Amino acid sequence: MAGRSTTEAIHIMRRLMEKYRERKRDLQMVFIDLEKTYEKILRDVLWRCLEAKVVLMVYIRAIKDMYDGVKSQVKTVGGNSENFLVEMGLHQGSVLRPFLLALVMDELTRFIQEEVSWCMLFVDDIILIDET
């Protein structure tokens, strides 16, 4: 939720639960934790989501260029590893990283959002709330 803190989200959910409890009505909540989401996004999924969100092709090509042929290595006490290709995930430290994740999450959860009464999206968490 843009511009909102976790504390505000918890407060909103708590008030919602209290209102339903007062009315003796059931409320269902599903909490989805997408741990390590940034590192797990497949590039093909990213490209399809960018296209589905009608991002201009010039921007998609620029982002693809940033991700094409990216190599990394692991530094340890015993020395550095050989270079290896990084073929999935979003670049750590990139200013586009949160935007790209939000875009992918919004596109992938689009159908879920239409089915439930409330859907709260956070960086790597989703809360689905609905009446029973």
Residue, then its C-alpha position, 0 to 999 in steps of 0.5 A: m500500500a503506497g505511502r502506508s506503514t505496516t502499523e497502519a495496515i495492522h490497525i485497519m485489519r484490527r478495526l475491520m475484525e472488530k466491526y465484524r465481531e460486533r455484528k457477529r459476522d464471519l471474516q476470512m483472512v489469508f496471509i501470503d508471505l512471498e519470501k525472497t520474491y525479488e530473487k525468484i522472479l523469472r525473466d520471461v514472467l517479467w517480460r510478459c507482465l511488462e507487456a500485459k501492463v502495456v509498457l512501451m516496447v522501448y522501455i521493455r528493451a532497455i530493461k531487457d538490456m540491463y538484464d541480458g548476460v548479467k554475471s556474478q561471483v561469490k566472494t569467500v574467505g578462500g577467494n572468489s568463485e568463477n563468474f556465473l550467469v544470473e538468469m532470474g531475479l531482480h537486480q539488488g540495489s536497482v531503483l527499478r527493483p521495487f517498481l518491477l516487483a509491484l508491477v509483476m505482483d499486480e499483474l499476477t494477482r489481478f484475477i485474485q483481486e477481483e474475487v475477494s472483497w479486499c486485497m492488500l499488497f505489500v512489497d512481498d506480502i499479500i493479505l486477502i480478506d473476504e466475508t464467508 
